[in-house]
Amino acid sequence: DCLETPQSDALRHVFFAERRAAKFPGVPRASGGVDILGIAGDGTQATGIALAALQAGLRVVFFQPEPRARKAAQDRVTRRLEKDAARRAKPVETLRPLLDRITFTGDVAALRDAQIVVETMTGSVDEKRAFYTQVGPHLTSDTVLASDAAHHDLKALVDASGRADRFLGLRFFAPADRMKLLEVVPGPWAAGEAQARVLHMARRLGKRPVWAGLGPGFVA
């Protein structure tokens, strides 16, 4: 009788939908992995992304030009790690390997070794555009830029990035270190290799990436 209930139908739908959403036909296999993630911004979203990356074994370069905001971000990351350690009854000493893998900096050039840089800045479109213009000259030609902006026009940021073929939208859900869903917005401009690298990173972070189109807000 349980097989005939709406709840049973819903569970089967979710089971197959999750697996269908995880397939990305036409996207090539990533030619390189992601070992260093750059994060530009502040606030809880940037903190959550940094924690997810650290827990996945990545190195993190956290860029924030304002000293007070940078110190606040560092304190948030440390507190969250300490809280998680206490919840799992682990000694504080176990945090040292995680903290050793994250660098907080006010020097935008420190992002130069990151394979992907995620921008989570809370300012205006003009402030975001200024960041992309500033960081571009310091990055390698194959570095992928990604914006977490859900309520700004990505097309306005692509032009400032100077690398349309390696620019995508990444919409994390809060708290970013725990929520599995990750919306990937390739737009009509992102090259297959850039898409592949972002999908590789998403899976390494334990996320369930899904394609999303241009426009404000979230799919979910």
C-alpha positions in Angstrom: 0.0 0.0 0.0 2.9 2.4 0.7 3.9 2.3 -3.0 0.6 3.9 -4.0 0.9 6.9 -1.8 1.8 10.5 -3.0 4.7 10.4 -0.6 6.1 7.4 -2.3 5.7 9.0 -5.7 7.5 12.1 -4.4 10.4 10.1 -3.1 10.9 8.3 -6.4 10.7 11.6 -8.3 13.4 13.2 -6.1 15.6 10.1 -6.4 15.6 10.2 -10.2 15.6 14.0 -10.5 18.8 14.3 -8.4 20.6 11.8 -10.6 19.3 13.4 -13.8 20.3 16.9 -12.6 23.9 15.7 -11.9 24.4 14.9 -15.6 25.8 17.6 -17.8 25.9 16.5 -21.4 28.3 18.3 -23.7 30.6 19.4 -20.9 34.1 18.0 -21.3 36.1 16.4 -18.6 38.1 18.9 -16.6 41.7 19.0 -17.7 42.9 20.2 -14.3 41.7 20.0 -10.7 41.2 22.7 -8.1 43.6 22.8 -5.2 43.5 26.5 -4.4 40.3 28.4 -4.1 40.3 32.2 -4.0 37.4 34.0 -2.2 36.8 37.8 -2.4 34.3 39.3 0.0 33.1 39.0 3.5 30.1 38.1 5.5 28.6 34.7 6.3 28.4 33.5 2.7 32.2 33.9 2.2 32.8 32.2 5.6 30.6 29.3 4.6 32.4 28.8 1.2 35.8 29.0 2.9 34.7 26.4 5.5 33.4 24.0 2.8 36.7 24.4 0.9 38.8 23.7 4.0 36.8 20.7 4.9 37.3 19.3 1.4 41.1 19.7 1.7 41.5 22.8 -0.5 43.8 25.7 0.2 42.0 29.0 0.5 43.1 32.5 -0.2 40.6 34.9 1.4 40.9 38.4 0.0 39.3 41.4 1.8 40.9 44.8 1.4 39.5 46.4 4.5 41.6 45.4 7.6 38.7 45.4 10.1 36.5 43.4 7.8 39.3 41.0 7.1 40.0 40.4 10.8 36.2 39.9 11.4 36.2 37.3 8.6 39.2 35.5 10.1 37.5 35.5 13.5 34.3 34.1 12.0 36.1 31.2 10.3 38.0 30.4 13.5 34.9 30.5 15.7 33.0 28.2 13.3 35.8 25.7 13.3 36.1 25.8 17.0 32.4 25.3 17.4 32.4 22.3 15.0 35.3 20.8 16.9 33.5 21.2 20.2 30.3 19.7 18.8 32.3 16.6 17.6 34.3 16.4 20.9 37.6 16.9 19.1 40.5 18.7 20.6 41.3 22.2 19.4 44.6 21.1 18.2 42.9 19.3 15.3 42.0 22.7 13.8 45.6 23.6 13.1 45.9 21.7 9.7 42.7 23.5 8.6 43.8 27.0 9.7 47.2 26.4 8.1 45.5 26.0 4.7 43.7 29.4 4.7 45.4 32.8 4.1 43.7 36.1 4.8 45.1 38.9 2.8 44.4 42.5 1.6 46.7 42.0 -1.4 44.7 41.2 -4.5 47.8 39.8 -6.1 47.7 36.9 -3.6 44.9 35.4 -5.6 47.2 34.7 -8.5 47.7 31.0 -7.8 44.0 30.2 -7.4 42.4 28.0 -10.1 39.0 29.5 -9.3 38.2 32.8 -7.6 34.7 33.2 -6.1 33.5 36.8 -5.6 30.9 37.2 -2.8 31.2 40.9 -2.2 28.1 42.5 -0.8 28.6 45.9 -2.4 27.1 47.5 -5.5 27.6 46.4 -9.1 30.2 49.2 -9.6 32.2 47.8 -6.6 32.1 44.3 -8.0 33.2 45.5 -11.4 36.1 47.4 -9.9 37.2 44.2 -8.2 37.2 42.2 -11.5 39.1 45.0 -13.2 41.7 45.0 -10.4 42.2 41.3 -10.1 42.3 40.4 -13.8 46.0 41.3 -14.4 47.2 39.1 -11.5 45.5 35.9 -12.7 46.7 33.2 -15.0 45.0 32.9 -18.4 43.0 29.8 -17.3 41.8 31.0 -13.9 38.0 30.8 -13.7 36.1 33.7 -12.1 32.8 33.1 -10.5 30.3 35.5 -8.9 27.9 34.5 -6.1 25.7 37.4 -7.0 22.0 36.4 -7.2 20.5 39.8 -7.5 22.9 41.6 -9.9 23.1 41.4 -13.7 26.0 38.9 -14.4 26.3 40.4 -17.9 27.5 43.7 -16.3 30.2 41.8 -14.5 31.4 39.7 -17.4 32.6 42.7 -19.4 34.6 43.9 -16.4 36.2 40.5 -16.0 37.9 40.6 -19.3 37.6 36.8 -19.6 34.0 36.1 -20.6 34.9 32.5 -21.6 36.1 31.8 -18.1 33.4 33.6 -16.1 30.3 31.9 -14.5 27.7 32.5 -11.8 27.8 30.3 -8.7 24.9 30.6 -6.3 25.6 28.9 -3.0 22.8 28.4 -0.4 23.3 29.4 3.2 25.0 28.1 5.2 27.3 27.4 2.3 29.3 24.8 4.1 26.3 22.6 4.8 23.7 23.2 2.0 24.3 20.7 -0.8 22.6 22.6 -3.7 24.8 24.8 -5.9 23.4 26.6 -8.9 25.8 27.1 -11.8 25.1 29.9 -14.2 27.3 29.5 -17.3 25.5 32.0 -19.4 26.0 31.9 -23.2 29.7 32.8 -22.8 31.5 30.3 -20.5 33.7 27.8 -22.3 33.3 24.1 -21.7 36.6 23.8 -19.8 35.6 26.5 -17.4 32.2 24.8 -16.8 34.1 21.5 -16.3 36.4 23.0 -13.7 33.6 24.5 -11.7 31.7 21.2 -11.7 34.8 19.4 -10.6 35.1 21.9 -7.7 31.5 21.6 -6.8 31.7 17.8 -6.5 34.9 18.0 -4.4 33.0 20.3 -2.0 30.3 17.7 -1.7 27.7 19.9 -3.6 25.0 18.9 -6.0 25.5 21.3 -8.9 22.6 22.2 -11.2 22.4 24.4 -14.2 20.6 27.7 -13.8 19.7 30.5 -16.3 20.4 34.2 -16.2 18.1 36.3 -14.1 17.7 37.5 -10.5 17.0 35.2 -7.7 17.4 31.4 -7.3 15.8 28.5 -9.1 15.1 26.7 -5.8 
